[in-house]
Amino acid sequence: MTMSSRQTPGLSKDETDERIKQALYYLTRVVQDMGIPRNIRRAASEAVRILMDPNMSPGLKASTVISILDDALADPNMPLFSRVIFWQVISLLEQIKDSV
């Protein structure tokens, strides 16, 4: 089965919803891990709040959360495993940002 050219430019609503759901799963793990510094958990919590906001478009949610996570990644005290999770979430959301 090949992908048609009309599917290439963006994600379907279901694909977008699935990526947001995956991002929420990873961010919730960070929020609930008490071994992660409070400011990093706070950034993840804010990202979760934004991703769950029904009044924002998926592209705006993705852009806003990427900005928040990017700022948090600048913290030198961020544990490596939470840094990897943030990169993974950014990777998921960049697909939404580019497609909406």
C-alpha positions as CSV (number, residue, x, y, z in Angstrom):
1,M,0.0,0.0,0.0
2,T,1.4,3.4,-1.0
3,M,0.7,6.8,0.5
4,S,-1.1,9.1,-1.8
5,S,0.2,12.5,-2.5
6,R,-2.8,14.1,-0.8
7,Q,-1.8,12.5,2.6
8,T,1.7,13.8,2.5
9,P,1.2,17.5,3.5
10,G,-0.4,16.9,6.9
11,L,-1.7,14.6,9.5
12,S,-5.3,13.4,9.8
13,K,-7.3,14.5,12.8
14,D,-6.9,10.9,14.2
15,E,-3.1,11.0,13.7
16,T,-2.9,14.5,15.4
17,D,-5.0,13.3,18.3
18,E,-2.8,10.2,18.7
19,R,0.4,12.3,18.9
20,I,-1.2,14.6,21.5
21,K,-2.2,11.6,23.5
22,Q,1.3,10.2,23.4
23,A,2.8,13.5,24.4
24,L,0.3,13.7,27.3
25,Y,1.4,10.2,28.4
26,Y,5.1,11.1,28.5
27,L,4.6,14.5,30.1
28,T,2.4,13.0,32.8
29,R,5.2,10.6,33.7
30,V,7.5,13.6,34.2
31,V,4.9,15.4,36.3
32,Q,4.4,12.4,38.6
33,D,8.2,11.6,39.1
34,M,9.2,13.3,42.3
35,G,12.9,12.6,41.5
36,I,12.7,15.3,38.8
37,P,13.4,18.9,39.9
38,R,10.2,21.0,40.6
39,N,10.8,23.5,37.9
40,I,11.0,20.7,35.2
41,R,7.8,19.1,36.6
42,R,6.2,22.5,36.5
43,A,7.0,23.0,32.8
44,A,5.7,19.5,32.1
45,S,2.5,20.3,34.0
46,E,2.0,23.5,32.1
47,A,2.5,21.6,28.9
48,V,-0.2,19.1,29.9
49,R,-2.6,21.9,30.7
50,I,-2.1,23.5,27.3
51,L,-2.4,20.2,25.4
52,M,-5.7,19.5,27.1
53,D,-7.1,23.0,26.4
54,P,-10.1,22.5,24.0
55,N,-10.1,26.2,23.0
56,M,-6.7,26.0,21.3
57,S,-6.0,24.6,17.8
58,P,-3.6,21.6,17.6
59,G,-1.0,23.7,15.9
60,L,-1.1,26.4,18.5
61,K,-0.9,23.8,21.3
62,A,2.1,22.2,19.7
63,S,3.9,25.5,19.1
64,T,3.3,26.7,22.7
65,V,4.3,23.4,24.3
66,I,7.5,23.1,22.2
67,S,8.4,26.6,23.4
68,I,7.9,25.7,27.0
69,L,9.8,22.4,26.8
70,D,12.6,24.1,24.8
71,D,13.0,26.6,27.7
72,A,13.1,23.8,30.2
73,L,15.7,22.0,28.3
74,A,18.1,24.8,28.9
75,D,18.3,23.9,32.6
76,P,21.6,22.2,33.3
77,N,20.1,20.4,36.3
78,M,17.6,18.5,34.2
79,P,18.1,14.8,34.5
80,L,19.1,13.0,31.3
81,F,16.1,10.7,31.2
82,S,13.6,13.6,31.5
83,R,15.6,15.5,28.8
84,V,15.1,12.5,26.5
85,I,11.4,12.5,27.2
86,F,11.1,16.2,26.4
87,W,13.0,15.6,23.1
88,Q,10.6,12.8,22.3
89,V,7.6,15.0,23.0
90,I,9.0,17.8,20.9
91,S,9.6,15.4,18.1
92,L,5.9,14.2,18.3
93,L,4.6,17.8,18.4
94,E,6.8,19.1,15.6
95,Q,4.8,16.8,13.3
96,I,1.6,18.6,14.3
97,K,3.1,22.0,14.1
98,D,4.3,21.4,10.6
99,S,1.0,19.9,9.4
100,V,-1.6,22.3,10.8
